[in-house]
Amino acid sequence: MTCFALTLVLATGPTLCAAAAPPAAAVAGPGLQLQPSSCRLRSGTRLLAFEYLRSAYDRSVYVKRRRPGFGWSLARPVPQPKRDHAQRHPSLVCRTGDQVFLYVQVGNLARRHGAVRLYRAAGDSLAFVDQGRLSLGLPAAGATTEPFAAATPGGGVLLTVTLRHAGARDGCYLARSSNGIRFAPARRTGPGQRCRTVVLSRRTLVQTFQRRARRSHPFRAGYRISRDGGRSWGPDQRLSRLRETFDAAPVARSGGGATLLYVARLGRRTALLSIRLDPAGHRLRPAGRVTPWSTHRVLTPQGRFDPAGLVVLFAREVRPLDFDIFVQAPTAPGAPRPAPRR
């Protein structure tokens, strides 16, 4: 097994710019590490899943953990049946009773095949057990891709997927489950790709997505609001006036509302930006910057709220076409810095 690195940026307060120590040195394996997804157990243990690319069509999902007072464990691969061809876009959910669900896209997109497979684990065990492919009631002719799972206040799970290669039925779909295993048939919410949905308040949802007018045009990230629990959706709204924005990801706040993360590109530079929505879906302030503008690209942000604040995960380019997931440990004012690992 290979030891991979993780980038965590802790942000508290309105500016998303908490003081942090310089990124710690970490080891990255060969290939590209993308699509991080993380959740936190009641014990304080943090679990991380990410996508490891050996080539364009050879992709696997790995998981690792960090117990309180310890560093990150070695990465462990998730079981992969041969007929699945590849694993992509992992999404972790920690439910009550320390049940951990992992949703993974499987299939060969080159042949227009895609589905979502479910894995389960108990507590901080990395021994994920295959639960089979999910039935979401989507047409078999299309490819079900890019799963994103989010827990609901009642203990259920919202699963957002993107349907591709189905003609006019392509777009964002939302499915609900009370136990995270059996889902009601997914309903189309609108056009877009990389669709992700979280709960803002009791009956208000927000969904982020990206779309473009033509294949030669840049992506533009946006979001839409539902005020009736997902039965209907309001008009699409842009996250930014910048020409190219993508990889939008919503992060639900414990007290209601959400922070929407997205990547913006200006020429050869990219940065990770964010906006904040209140529980009713209204913007609270203009866009804030999480990472500085840099020629080293950032991709696939994800986030979660810990007791200390917002934790943002993202992949960053260290060499051309080589993306790693680094570790940056935020330090609270007056708190002692942890000793380096030997």
C-alpha positions as CSV (number, residue, x, y, z in Angstrom):
1,M,0.0,0.0,0.0
2,T,1.1,3.5,-0.7
3,C,0.9,6.5,1.7
4,F,-0.9,9.4,0.2
5,A,-1.2,13.0,1.4
6,L,-4.2,15.2,2.1
7,T,-4.8,18.9,1.9
8,L,-6.9,20.3,4.7
9,V,-7.7,24.0,5.0
10,L,-9.5,25.0,8.2
11,A,-11.5,28.2,8.0
12,T,-13.4,29.9,10.8
13,G,-15.3,33.1,10.7
14,P,-16.5,35.0,7.7
15,T,-13.3,35.3,5.6
16,L,-12.3,31.6,5.3
17,C,-8.7,32.7,6.0
18,A,-7.8,31.2,9.3
19,A,-4.1,31.2,10.2
20,A,-2.4,28.0,9.2
21,A,1.1,26.6,9.3
22,P,2.9,26.0,6.0
23,P,2.0,22.8,4.3
24,A,3.7,19.8,6.0
25,A,5.9,17.6,3.8
26,A,3.9,14.5,2.6
27,V,4.4,11.6,0.4
28,A,2.4,11.1,-2.8
29,G,2.4,8.0,-4.8
30,P,2.8,7.8,-8.6
31,G,-0.2,8.9,-10.6
32,L,-2.9,11.4,-9.8
33,Q,-4.9,11.7,-6.6
34,L,-8.2,13.5,-7.0
35,Q,-11.8,13.7,-5.7
36,P,-11.2,13.7,-2.0
37,S,-14.2,13.0,0.3
38,S,-14.2,13.0,4.1
39,C,-16.4,12.5,7.1
40,R,-16.0,12.5,10.8
41,L,-17.1,9.9,13.4
42,R,-18.4,10.6,16.9
43,S,-15.0,9.5,18.3
44,G,-13.3,12.2,16.3
45,T,-11.7,9.9,13.8
46,R,-11.6,11.3,10.3
47,L,-12.1,9.1,7.3
48,L,-10.9,10.0,3.8
49,A,-11.7,8.5,0.4
50,F,-10.1,9.6,-2.8
51,E,-9.6,8.6,-6.5
52,Y,-6.2,7.3,-7.6
53,L,-5.5,7.5,-11.3
54,R,-2.9,5.2,-13.0
55,S,-4.2,6.1,-16.5
56,A,-7.3,7.7,-18.0
57,Y,-9.2,4.4,-17.7
58,D,-7.5,2.7,-14.8
59,R,-8.8,4.3,-11.7
60,S,-9.3,3.0,-8.2
61,V,-10.7,4.3,-4.9
62,Y,-8.6,4.3,-1.7
63,V,-9.6,5.0,1.9
64,K,-7.6,6.0,5.0
65,R,-8.3,7.3,8.5
66,R,-6.9,9.6,11.1
67,R,-7.6,8.8,14.8
68,P,-7.3,11.6,17.4
69,G,-3.7,12.1,18.4
70,F,-2.4,10.1,15.5
71,G,-1.4,10.8,11.9
72,W,-3.0,9.5,8.7
73,S,-2.9,5.8,8.2
74,L,-1.7,4.1,5.0
75,A,-4.2,4.1,2.1
76,R,-6.2,0.9,1.6
77,P,-7.9,0.1,-1.7
78,V,-11.6,-0.5,-1.9
79,P,-12.6,-3.9,-3.3
80,Q,-13.3,-3.7,-7.0
81,P,-15.1,-6.4,-9.0
82,K,-13.5,-7.1,-12.3
83,R,-16.7,-6.2,-14.3
84,D,-16.7,-2.7,-12.8
85,H,-13.7,-1.7,-14.9
86,A,-12.9,1.4,-12.9
87,Q,-13.9,3.3,-9.8
88,R,-14.4,7.1,-9.7
89,H,-15.9,9.9,-7.7
90,P,-16.1,8.4,-4.1
91,S,-18.5,10.0,-1.7
92,L,-18.4,9.2,2.1
93,V,-21.3,9.5,4.6
94,C,-20.9,8.9,8.3
95,R,-24.4,8.1,9.7
96,T,-25.7,7.6,13.3
97,G,-24.2,4.6,15.1
98,D,-20.9,5.2,13.3
99,Q,-22.1,3.5,10.1
100,V,-20.0,4.5,7.2
101,F,-21.4,4.4,3.6
102,L,-19.2,4.9,0.6
103,Y,-20.8,5.5,-2.8
104,V,-18.6,5.0,-5.9
105,Q,-19.1,5.4,-9.6
106,V,-18.2,2.3,-11.5
107,G,-18.2,1.3,-15.2
108,N,-16.5,2.1,-18.5
109,L,-17.5,5.6,-19.7
110,A,-15.7,5.0,-22.9
111,R,-18.5,2.5,-23.7
112,R,-21.1,4.7,-22.1
113,H,-21.6,2.4,-19.1
114,G,-21.9,3.8,-15.6
115,A,-23.5,2.9,-12.3
116,V,-23.2,3.6,-8.6
117,R,-21.9,0.9,-6.2
118,L,-22.4,1.0,-2.4
119,Y,-19.8,-0.1,0.2
120,R,-20.3,-0.2,4.0
121,A,-18.0,-0.3,7.0
122,A,-18.5,-0.1,10.8
123,G,-16.7,2.6,12.8
124,D,-13.2,3.5,11.8
125,S,-12.6,0.1,10.1
126,L,-11.2,0.4,6.6
127,A,-12.6,-3.0,5.6
128,F,-15.4,-1.8,3.4
129,V,-17.9,-4.5,2.3
130,D,-19.4,-4.4,-1.2
131,Q,-23.2,-4.0,-1.1
132,G,-23.8,-4.2,-4.8
133,R,-25.0,-1.7,-7.4
134,L,-27.8,0.7,-6.5
135,S,-31.1,0.8,-8.4
136,L,-32.1,4.4,-8.9
137,G,-34.8,3.9,-11.6
138,L,-32.7,5.6,-14.3
139,P,-32.7,4.4,-18.0
140,A,-30.3,1.5,-18.7
141,A,-29.3,3.2,-21.9
142,G,-27.6,6.0,-20.1
143,A,-24.6,6.2,-17.7
144,T,-25.1,7.1,-14.1
145,T,-22.1,9.1,-13.0
146,E,-20.6,11.4,-10.3
147,P,-22.5,10.3,-7.1
148,F,-22.6,12.8,-4.3
149,A,-24.2,11.7,-1.0
150,A,-25.2,14.0,1.9
151,A,-26.8,13.1,5.2
152,T,-30.2,14.6,6.1
153,P,-31.2,15.8,9.6
154,G,-33.6,12.9,10.0
155,G,-30.9,10.3,9.4
156,G,-31.6,9.7,5.7
157,V,-29.4,10.2,2.7
158,L,-29.7,12.4,-0.4
159,L,-27.9,11.0,-3.4
160,T,-27.3,13.2,-6.4
161,V,-26.1,11.8,-9.7
162,T,-25.5,12.9,-13.3
163,L,-27.0,11.0,-16.1
164,R,-25.0,11.0,-19.4
165,H,-25.5,9.5,-22.8
166,A,-29.3,9.4,-22.5
167,G,-30.1,12.2,-25.0
168,A,-32.7,14.7,-23.8
169,R,-32.9,13.0,-20.4
170,D,-29.3,13.9,-19.5
171,G,-28.8,16.1,-16.4
172,C,-28.9,16.2,-12.6
173,Y,-31.0,13.6,-10.7
174,L,-31.8,13.4,-7.0
175,A,-32.8,10.2,-5.1
176,R,-33.8,9.9,-1.4
177,S,-33.3,7.1,1.1
178,S,-34.2,6.6,4.7
179,N,-31.4,4.1,5.4
180,G,-28.9,4.9,2.7
181,I,-29.3,1.5,0.9
182,R,-32.7,1.5,-0.8
183,F,-33.5,4.6,-2.8
184,A,-36.7,5.9,-4.2
185,P,-36.6,6.4,-8.0
186,A,-34.4,9.4,-8.8
187,R,-36.1,12.6,-10.1
188,R,-34.6,15.0,-12.6
189,T,-33.8,18.4,-11.1
190,G,-32.4,20.2,-14.2
191,P,-29.5,20.3,-16.7
192,G,-25.9,20.1,-15.6
193,Q,-23.0,18.0,-14.7
194,R,-21.2,17.3,-11.4
195,C,-24.4,17.9,-9.5
196,R,-24.4,18.0,-5.7
197,T,-27.2,18.6,-3.2
198,V,-27.3,19.4,0.5
199,V,-29.9,20.5,3.0
200,L,-30.1,24.3,3.9
201,S,-33.0,24.0,6.3
202,R,-36.0,21.8,7.0
203,R,-37.5,21.9,3.5
204,T,-34.9,24.0,1.6
205,L,-32.3,22.3,-0.5
206,V,-29.4,23.7,-2.6
207,Q,-27.9,22.0,-5.6
208,T,-24.7,23.0,-7.4
209,F,-23.8,22.1,-10.9
210,Q,-21.7,23.1,-13.9
211,R,-22.7,23.4,-17.5
212,R,-21.6,24.9,-20.8
213,A,-23.4,26.0,-23.9
214,R,-21.2,24.1,-26.3
215,R,-18.3,21.6,-26.0
216,S,-15.8,24.3,-27.0
217,H,-17.1,26.8,-24.4
218,P,-15.8,26.9,-20.8
219,F,-17.8,25.5,-17.9
220,R,-19.8,27.9,-15.6
221,A,-20.8,26.7,-12.2
222,G,-24.1,27.6,-10.7
223,Y,-26.7,26.6,-8.2
224,R,-30.5,26.2,-7.8
225,I,-32.7,26.3,-4.7
226,S,-35.7,24.1,-3.8
227,R,-38.1,25.3,-1.1
228,D,-40.4,22.3,-1.1
229,G,-38.0,19.5,-0.3
230,G,-36.9,18.9,-3.9
231,R,-40.3,18.7,-5.7
232,S,-39.6,21.8,-7.7
233,W,-36.6,24.0,-8.2
234,G,-36.1,27.7,-8.8
235,P,-34.1,29.3,-11.6
236,D,-30.5,28.6,-12.1
237,Q,-28.1,31.2,-10.6
238,R,-24.4,31.8,-11.4
239,L,-21.9,31.4,-8.6
240,S,-19.6,34.1,-10.1
241,R,-19.4,36.5,-13.0
242,L,-16.0,35.1,-14.0
243,R,-15.9,33.5,-17.4
244,E,-14.8,30.0,-16.3
245,T,-15.9,28.4,-13.0
246,F,-16.3,24.7,-12.3
247,D,-16.1,21.9,-9.6
248,A,-18.7,23.5,-7.4
249,A,-19.4,21.7,-4.1
250,P,-21.9,22.7,-1.3
251,V,-21.0,22.2,2.4
252,A,-24.0,22.1,4.8
253,R,-23.6,24.1,8.0
254,S,-24.7,22.6,11.3
255,G,-26.8,25.6,12.2
256,G,-28.5,25.8,8.7
257,G,-27.3,27.4,5.5
258,A,-24.3,26.3,3.4
259,T,-20.9,27.3,2.1
260,L,-20.6,26.8,-1.7
261,L,-17.0,26.1,-2.9
262,Y,-15.9,26.4,-6.5
263,V,-12.8,26.6,-8.7
264,A,-12.3,29.7,-10.9
265,R,-9.8,30.1,-13.7
266,L,-8.3,33.4,-15.0
267,G,-5.9,32.7,-17.9
268,R,-3.4,30.2,-16.5
269,R,-4.2,30.8,-12.9
270,T,-6.8,29.1,-10.7
271,A,-8.1,29.7,-7.2
272,L,-10.6,28.1,-4.9
273,L,-13.5,30.6,-4.1
274,S,-16.6,30.4,-2.0
275,I,-19.9,32.0,-1.2
276,R,-22.2,31.5,1.8
277,L,-26.0,31.0,1.8
278,D,-28.3,31.5,4.7
279,P,-30.9,28.8,5.6
280,A,-33.4,30.5,3.2
281,G,-31.0,30.3,0.3
282,H,-30.0,34.0,0.2
283,R,-26.4,35.1,-0.3
284,L,-24.8,36.5,2.8
285,R,-21.7,38.1,1.3
286,P,-19.7,38.4,-1.9
287,A,-17.4,35.6,-3.0
288,G,-14.4,34.9,-0.7
289,R,-11.1,33.4,-1.6
290,V,-10.0,30.1,0.0
291,T,-6.7,29.7,-1.9
292,P,-4.6,32.3,-3.6
293,W,-4.5,32.7,-7.4
294,S,-1.7,30.4,-8.7
295,T,-0.5,28.7,-11.8
296,H,-0.6,25.4,-9.8
297,R,-4.1,24.3,-10.5
298,V,-6.6,23.2,-7.8
299,L,-9.4,20.8,-8.5
300,T,-12.2,18.8,-7.0
301,P,-12.8,20.7,-3.7
302,Q,-14.9,19.0,-0.9
303,G,-15.7,20.1,2.6
304,R,-17.2,19.3,5.9
305,F,-17.9,21.2,9.2
306,D,-16.0,20.0,12.3
307,P,-16.5,21.5,15.7
308,A,-13.6,23.8,15.0
309,G,-15.0,25.1,11.7
310,L,-15.0,24.4,8.0
311,V,-12.5,21.9,6.7
312,V,-11.9,22.1,2.9
313,L,-10.3,19.3,1.0
314,F,-8.9,19.7,-2.6
315,A,-6.3,18.4,-5.0
316,R,-3.5,20.6,-6.2
317,E,-1.0,20.4,-9.0
318,V,2.6,20.0,-8.0
319,R,4.0,19.2,-11.4
320,P,2.4,19.4,-14.8
321,L,-0.4,16.9,-15.0
322,D,0.5,15.6,-11.5
323,F,-2.1,16.3,-8.8
324,D,-1.6,15.3,-5.2
325,I,-3.6,15.8,-2.0
326,F,-1.4,17.6,0.5
327,V,-1.6,18.2,4.2
328,Q,-1.9,21.8,5.6
329,A,-2.5,21.8,9.3
330,P,-4.3,24.9,10.6
331,T,-3.1,26.2,14.0
332,A,-5.5,28.1,16.3
333,P,-4.1,31.2,17.9
334,G,-2.0,30.3,21.0
335,A,-2.3,26.6,20.4
336,P,0.9,24.6,20.4
337,R,1.9,23.2,17.0
338,P,2.1,19.4,16.7
339,A,5.6,17.8,16.6
340,P,6.6,16.6,13.1
341,R,6.3,12.9,12.5
342,R,9.6,10.9,12.1
